[in-house]
Amino acid sequence: MKDFVGKNRYDFCEKMLDDSIALFFSGEVRTKLGDENYPFTPNRNFYYLTALDRPNLILMLVKKGEVCDAALFIERFDEVKAKWVGAVISAEECREKSGITDYKYIDEFDEIFSDRVFNGHLENVYLDLENRYFNAESPALKLAKRIAENYPALNVVDAHGVLAEMRRIKKPVEVDKIRCAIDITARGIEAMMKNARPGMYEYEIEAYFDFELKKAGVTDFAFKSIAASGKNATVLHYSDNNSQTGLDELILLDVGAQYEYYNGDITRTFPVSGKFTSRQKQIYDIVLGGNRLIVNTIKPGIEFKSLNITLKKYYAEELIKIGLIKSPEEVSRYYYHGVSHMLGLETHDVGRHNEGLLETGMVLTVEPGLYIAEEGIGIRIEDDVLVTEEGCEVLSPDIPRTTEEIEKIMSEGRQNG
């Protein structure tokens, strides 16, 4: 990762204006309750440039002419704090992971920033100003306000768009980590299929996934797992996972492991009894056909938003055939989300706004679904794919997908336990 993040810093510096400084924050620990904190996860752009995942760190890049210097601001060692919650990251560990050799302390930041701006005659400051909510706050947004008050002549540039563009195309090391996340996810899905039984609660089935991830050393999920049986599966982001499964119900599992901050995102739907009913199989095979259609459509140069148009046209034809709808306009009653999003350091990774053309090196999901609430049927089949020069590679090829494959592995689970 050291070479990977070093190249990322170099590429970012190449895109900076001359006489500029860039500042990136790892993030802050948030208090949950009393003296308990929420688990910390690093700002992904900071991680992309440093491979560091500890709180209260700042990366500083200064570009003058052909030279771009990198420095890290770290916390000072506190012996008392170390005894209670562990030592802060050392300069040696930062150097080993990031390749950055220049270190300063957080309490020196204001003075050093002022000196660099004034004596270095800097004109621009790059900050990661991603902000999806009007009242959102982040270290970068807070600093932008301070700069506006104290250095009104300094031009603030949003670095988020630059990094989003860089992160759209995955490097081989990133694809390898996504593969690892998917492989671990696959083991969890197989465990759920083999151990699911009618009458179990959704969270009991989900627990088999959690156990497999723990066994693999995974410390976090890509997102909150969805284990939705029966009609619950028609609610896209259902995550209560507390209903009891019925004899003839399907259960939709939308799950993902996170491996070194790279994510898998897989959905499988299967009957808790181990056998699909004829109606469930009919709807399932239509969704599976949509999955295969989109996988076969993906290639460089295809417009991202056209994938969903292609799927909806296919659904219209198939659903009219079986009498579920009478006109294409009715598809939205049973399919009401997009068929794909980007995947990487975030589950819904940068580049998720249905814009532009597909390019070699992108990693995205393929997740057609149908949701028939009046029949208690919700089915989604989601795979992760890598766009290649001539098409795409399915990164999750071995996870049971057809009704025959699913029934076979569930039968094996019953024979062995």
C-alpha positions in Angstrom: 0.0 0.0 0.0 2.9 2.4 0.6 3.8 2.5 -3.1 0.1 2.8 -4.0 -0.7 5.8 -1.8 2.6 7.4 -2.7 1.6 7.3 -6.4 -1.8 8.7 -5.4 -0.2 11.7 -3.7 2.0 12.2 -6.7 -1.0 12.1 -9.1 -3.0 14.5 -6.9 -0.1 16.9 -6.7 0.2 16.9 -10.5 -3.4 18.2 -10.6 -2.8 21.0 -8.1 -2.3 24.6 -9.1 1.2 26.0 -8.4 1.7 27.9 -5.1 -0.9 25.7 -3.4 -1.3 23.8 -0.1 -3.6 20.8 0.3 -4.9 19.6 3.7 -6.6 16.3 4.4 -8.0 15.1 7.7 -8.3 11.5 8.9 -11.3 12.4 11.0 -12.4 12.7 14.6 -13.8 10.2 17.1 -17.4 10.8 17.8 -18.9 10.4 21.3 -21.7 7.9 21.5 -22.8 8.1 25.1 -20.9 9.3 28.2 -17.4 8.1 27.9 -18.2 5.6 25.1 -17.3 6.4 21.5 -18.6 5.3 18.1 -16.1 3.0 16.3 -13.7 5.2 14.2 -13.4 4.8 10.5 -11.0 7.0 8.5 -12.0 9.6 5.9 -11.6 7.6 2.7 -9.8 10.3 0.7 -7.3 10.7 3.5 -6.8 6.9 3.6 -6.5 6.8 -0.2 -3.5 9.2 0.1 -1.9 7.8 3.2 -3.0 4.2 4.1 -3.4 5.5 7.7 -6.6 4.7 9.6 -6.1 6.5 12.9 -8.0 9.6 14.1 -6.7 13.2 14.5 -4.1 13.1 11.7 -3.6 15.8 9.0 -1.9 15.3 5.7 -0.3 18.5 4.3 0.9 18.8 0.6 2.6 22.0 -0.5 3.3 22.6 -4.2 5.8 25.1 -5.4 7.0 24.8 -9.0 8.0 21.2 -9.7 8.3 20.3 -6.0 5.4 18.9 -3.9 6.3 18.3 -0.3 4.3 16.0 2.0 4.1 16.1 5.8 1.9 14.5 8.4 0.6 16.1 11.6 0.3 13.6 14.4 -0.6 13.6 18.1 2.0 13.8 20.8 2.5 10.7 23.0 0.5 10.8 26.2 1.6 8.3 28.8 -1.6 8.4 30.9 -3.9 8.2 27.8 -1.8 5.3 26.5 -2.5 3.3 29.7 -6.3 3.7 29.3 -7.0 3.5 25.5 -3.6 2.7 23.9 -0.9 4.8 22.5 -1.4 7.2 19.5 0.2 6.2 16.2 4.0 6.8 16.2 6.0 8.6 13.5 7.7 5.3 12.7 4.5 3.5 12.1 3.2 6.3 9.9 6.4 6.3 7.9 6.2 2.6 7.4 2.6 2.6 6.1 2.5 5.9 4.2 6.1 6.5 3.1 5.9 10.0 4.4 9.1 11.0 6.3 8.3 14.6 7.5 6.3 14.7 10.8 4.9 17.5 12.9 2.5 17.7 15.8 -1.1 18.7 15.7 -0.7 21.4 18.3 1.7 23.1 15.9 -0.7 23.1 13.0 -2.0 26.7 13.2 1.5 28.2 13.4 2.9 26.1 10.6 -0.1 26.7 8.3 0.2 30.5 8.8 3.9 30.4 8.1 3.5 28.3 5.0 0.8 30.6 3.6 2.6 33.9 4.4 6.2 33.1 3.8 5.6 30.7 1.0 3.4 33.2 -0.8 0.7 30.5 -1.3 -2.4 31.4 -3.2 -4.7 28.3 -3.0 -5.7 25.8 -0.4 -7.2 22.5 -1.4 -9.7 21.0 1.1 -12.0 18.0 0.9 -15.3 19.8 1.1 -17.7 17.0 0.3 -21.0 18.0 2.0 -24.3 16.2 1.3 -26.2 17.9 4.1 -26.7 21.7 4.6 -25.7 21.6 8.3 -23.0 19.1 8.0 -19.7 19.7 9.8 -16.2 18.2 9.2 -12.7 19.3 10.1 -12.2 20.5 6.5 -15.5 22.5 6.5 -14.6 24.1 9.8 -11.1 25.0 8.5 -12.6 26.5 5.4 -14.7 28.9 7.6 -11.6 29.9 9.6 -9.6 30.5 6.4 -12.4 32.7 5.0 -12.3 34.8 8.2 -8.5 35.0 8.6 -7.2 34.7 5.0 -9.9 36.1 2.7 -7.4 36.4 -0.2 -6.6 32.7 -0.1 -8.5 30.8 -2.8 -10.2 27.7 -1.4 -10.5 24.8 -3.9 -12.6 21.7 -3.4 -10.3 18.7 -3.6 -13.2 16.2 -3.5 -14.0 16.3 -7.2 -10.3 15.7 -8.1 -10.1 12.7 -5.8 -13.4 11.3 -6.9 -12.2 11.4 -10.5 -9.0 9.6 -9.4 -10.8 6.9 -7.4 -13.3 6.0 -10.2 -10.7 3.8 -11.9 -9.5 1.0 -9.5 -5.8 0.0 -9.5 -4.9 -3.7 -9.3 -4.2 -3.5 -5.6 -7.7 -2.2 -5.0 -9.3 -4.8 -7.1 -7.4 -7.5 -5.1 -8.8 -6.1 -1.9 -12.3 -6.0 -3.3 -11.9 -9.7 -4.4 -10.9 -10.6 -0.8 -14.0 -8.8 0.6 -16.2 -10.6 -1.9 -14.6 -14.0 -1.1 -15.3 -13.5 2.6 -18.8 -12.4 1.9 -19.3 -15.5 -0.2 -18.4 -17.7 2.7 -20.9 -15.9 4.9 -23.7 -16.3 2.3 -23.0 -20.0 1.9 -23.2 -20.5 5.7 -26.6 -18.7 5.8 -28.0 -20.9 2.9 -26.8 -24.1 4.6 -28.2 -23.2 8.0 -31.5 -21.4 7.2 -34.6 -23.2 8.4 -38.3 -22.2 8.4 -39.3 -20.6 11.8 -35.9 -19.1 12.4 -35.8 -15.4 13.0 -34.0 -13.2 10.4 -31.3 -12.3 12.9 -30.6 -16.0 13.6 -29.9 -16.5 9.9 -27.9 -13.3 9.8 -25.7 -14.5 12.7 -24.2 -17.2 10.5 -22.9 -14.5 8.2 -21.5 -12.5 11.2 -19.7 -15.6 12.5 -18.0 -16.3 9.2 -16.7 -12.7 9.0 -15.4 -12.8 12.5 -13.6 -16.0 11.7 -12.0 -14.3 8.7 -10.7 -11.4 10.9 -13.1 -8.8 9.4 -13.5 -5.9 11.8 -16.4 -4.1 10.0 -19.2 -4.6 7.6 -19.5 -2.8 4.2 -23.0 -1.7 5.5 -25.6 -2.8 7.9 -26.7 -6.2 6.8 -30.2 -6.7 5.4 -31.9 -10.0 6.2 -35.5 -9.5 4.9 -38.0 -12.3 4.7 -41.4 -12.4 3.0 -42.9 -8.9 2.6 -40.0 -7.3 4.4 -37.9 -7.9 1.3 -40.1 -5.4 -0.6 -38.6 -2.6 1.6 -35.3 -1.8 0.0 -33.3 -0.8 3.1 -35.1 -2.9 5.7 -32.6 -3.8 8.4 -34.6 -4.5 11.6 -33.9 -8.2 10.9 -36.2 -9.3 13.7 -39.1 -11.1 12.0 -39.8 -14.9 12.1 -39.5 -16.6 8.8 -42.4 -18.6 7.4 -42.5 -22.0 5.8 -42.9 -20.9 2.2 -41.1 -17.5 2.4 -38.1 -16.2 0.6 -35.4 -14.4 2.5 -33.3 -11.6 0.8 -29.8 -11.2 2.1 -28.0 -8.0 1.1 -24.6 -8.2 2.8 -21.0 -7.3 2.5 -17.6 -7.7 4.2 -15.2 -4.9 4.4 -11.5 -5.9 3.9 -8.9 -3.3 4.6 -11.6 -0.7 4.0 -12.6 -2.1 0.5 -16.1 -3.5 0.3 -18.1 -6.3 -1.2 -21.8 -5.9 -1.8 -23.7 -9.0 -2.7 -27.4 -9.9 -2.6 -28.9 -13.4 -2.7 -32.5 -14.4 -2.3 -33.4 -18.0 -1.3 -36.3 -20.0 0.2 -35.9 -20.7 3.9 -37.4 -24.2 3.3 -34.7 -25.0 0.7 -37.2 -25.3 -2.2 -38.6 -22.5 -4.4 -42.4 -22.6 -5.1 -43.3 -22.4 -8.8 -44.3 -18.8 -8.5 -41.1 -17.8 -6.6 -39.0 -19.6 -9.3 -40.9 -17.8 -12.1 -40.2 -14.4 -10.6 -36.6 -15.3 -9.6 -35.7 -16.5 -13.1 -36.9 -13.1 -14.5 -34.6 -11.3 -12.1 -31.8 -13.7 -12.9 -32.3 -13.0 -16.6 -32.0 -9.3 -15.8 -28.8 -9.9 -13.9 -27.3 -11.7 -16.9 -28.5 -9.2 -19.4 -26.8 -6.3 -17.6 -23.6 -8.2 -17.1 -23.5 -8.9 -20.8 -24.3 -5.3 -21.6 -21.5 -3.8 -19.5 -18.4 -2.7 -21.5 -16.3 0.5 -21.9 -18.1 3.3 -23.6 -21.6 2.3 -22.5 -23.5 5.1 -20.8 -23.9 4.3 -17.1 -27.6 5.4 -16.9 -28.4 3.3 -20.0 -28.0 0.1 -17.9 -31.2 0.9 -15.9 -33.1 1.8 -19.1 -32.1 -1.6 -20.6 -33.2 -3.5 -17.5 -36.6 -1.7 -17.3 -37.3 -2.4 -21.0 -36.5 -6.1 -20.3 -38.7 -6.1 -17.3 -41.6 -4.6 -19.2 -41.5 -7.4 -21.8 -41.2 -10.2 -19.2 -43.8 -8.9 -16.7 -46.3 -8.3 -19.5 -45.8 -11.9 -20.6 -46.7 -13.3 -17.2 -49.6 -10.9 -16.8 -48.2 -9.0 -13.8 -48.5 -5.7 -15.7 -50.3 -4.5 -18.8 -48.0 -1.6 -19.9 -44.3 -0.6 -19.5 -45.3 2.3 -17.3 -46.3 -0.2 -14.6 -42.7 -1.5 -14.2 -42.1 1.1 -11.5 -44.7 -0.6 -9.2 -42.4 -3.6 -8.8 -38.9 -2.2 -9.5 -38.0 1.1 -8.0 -34.3 1.5 -7.7 -31.2 1.7 -9.9 -29.5 -1.4 -11.2 -25.9 -0.3 -10.4 -23.6 1.9 -8.3 -19.9 2.2 -8.0 -18.0 0.1 -5.4 -14.7 0.6 -3.7 -13.6 2.3 -0.5 -17.3 3.2 0.0 -20.1 0.8 -0.7 -21.8 3.5 -2.8 -18.5 4.7 -4.1 -17.6 8.0 -5.8 -19.1 8.2 -9.3 -22.5 7.0 -8.2 -24.6 9.7 -9.8 -25.5 7.9 -13.0 -23.3 10.1 -15.1 -20.8 9.5 -17.8 -19.5 6.4 -19.7 -18.2 3.2 -18.3 -14.4 2.8 -18.4 -12.0 0.0 -18.0 -11.0 -0.4 -14.4 -14.3 0.6 -12.8 -15.9 -1.7 -10.3 -19.7 -1.6 -10.0 -22.6 -3.6 -8.8 -25.3 -5.3 -10.9 -28.4 -5.6 -8.8 -31.8 -6.1 -10.5 -34.7 -6.8 -8.3 -38.5 -7.3 -8.3 -40.7 -6.5 -5.3 -44.3 -7.8 -5.3 -45.7 -6.7 -1.9 -49.1 -8.2 -2.4 -47.6 -11.6 -2.8 -44.9 -11.2 -0.1 -42.2 -11.7 -2.7 -39.0 -9.6 -2.8 -36.1 -10.8 -4.9 -32.8 -9.1 -5.7 -29.7 -10.8 -7.2 -26.6 -8.6 -6.9 -23.1 -9.2 -8.1 -20.0 -7.1 -8.3 -18.2 -6.7 -11.6 -14.9 -5.2 -13.0 -15.2 -3.4 -16.3 -12.5 -4.9 -18.6 -11.3 -3.8 -22.1 -13.9 -5.9 -23.9 -16.7 -6.3 -21.3 -16.7 -7.1 -17.6 -15.5 -9.8 -15.2 -17.9 -11.0 -12.5 -16.0 -10.8 -9.2 -18.5 -13.0 -7.4 -18.8 -16.0 -9.9 -18.9 -18.8 -7.4 -21.7 -17.7 -5.1 -24.8 -19.8 -5.9 -27.0 -17.9 -8.2 -29.5 -20.1 -10.1 -32.5 -21.8 -8.3 -30.9 -25.2 -9.0 -27.5 -24.1 -7.4 -29.3 -22.6 -4.4 -31.5 -25.6 -3.8 -28.4 -28.0 -4.1 -26.3 -26.1 -1.5 -29.3 -25.8 0.9 -29.9 -29.6 0.5 -26.2 -30.3 1.3 -26.6 -28.1 4.4 -29.5 -30.2 5.6 -27.7 -33.5 5.0 -24.7 -32.4 7.0 -26.6 -30.8 9.9 
